[in-house]
Amino acid sequence: MDCPNCGVYNPEDRLVCWRCDQELPKPKEPKKKRVDPATAMRRMWIIVGIALLIWALLTWLLPSILPMLLGGPATPVP
């Protein structure tokens, strides 16, 4: 924090300026953001949807494409 009187930097835990001995302003506590429950619920469902989409792609699509990518037959030979 810079001293409003002389402009010298002071660490946040200082109560008075080390150079001019003037009292430093008290730091303001940041306001906590309140999360709207509807927004939190929407975000949760988006994450669940993306997780299900990834699961579906890995379960059904990847096994059918992987043999083609590796150069083998697309269907298993009995």
N, C-alpha and C positions, 0 to 999 in steps of 0.2 A: 504494500500500500504506500502511495506517495503522500508525504506530509502536505496538507493544504496550505501551510504557512510558508515553508521554504522549498518544497518540491523534492526533498530527498527521500529515497526509498527506505522504508522501514519494514521489517518482517511483520507478518499478520498478528503475531502474539504480543507485539509491543503496545503499550498503553500511551507512552509519550515519545515524541520524536527524539532520536539520539543526538541530533544536531542542534535543534533550537529549543528543546524541552517543552514544546507546546503539546497539549493533550491531543491525541489522535482521535478521529471519529470512530465510533464503535462500528465494527462490520455488521452489516445487516444479514440476518439469516435468510437463505433462499426459501421462497415459498414452495411448499410441496405441491406438485401437480396432482390434482384429483383425477383419477381415471374413471371415465364414464363406464358404468357396468355394461351398457350396450356395446360400447366400443371394444371392451375387453372380451366379451362373448363373441363378437364378430371376428376379432383377431384369432381367437381360439379355434373357431370353425374353419377359418382359412387355413390355419396350420394343419388341422386334422384332414382337410380336403387334399392339401398338397401331399401329406404323408400317405394317404390312401392312393393317390395317383401314382406316386413313386412305387408303392408296394405292388399295384396292379401292373405297372410296366415291368418291374423286375420279375414278377411271378409268371405272367403270360407272354409278354412280348420278347423278353430277353432269351428264354429257352428256345424259341423258334428262330431267332435271328443269329444266335451265337454259333451254331454249326455252320451257317453260311459264311460268317466272318472268318471262321477258322479253316475254311476250305473243304469241309466235309459235306456229306449229303444233308439236304434240308430235313429229311425224315429218317428216322432210324431204320436200318436194314435188319429184317428178322433173321 
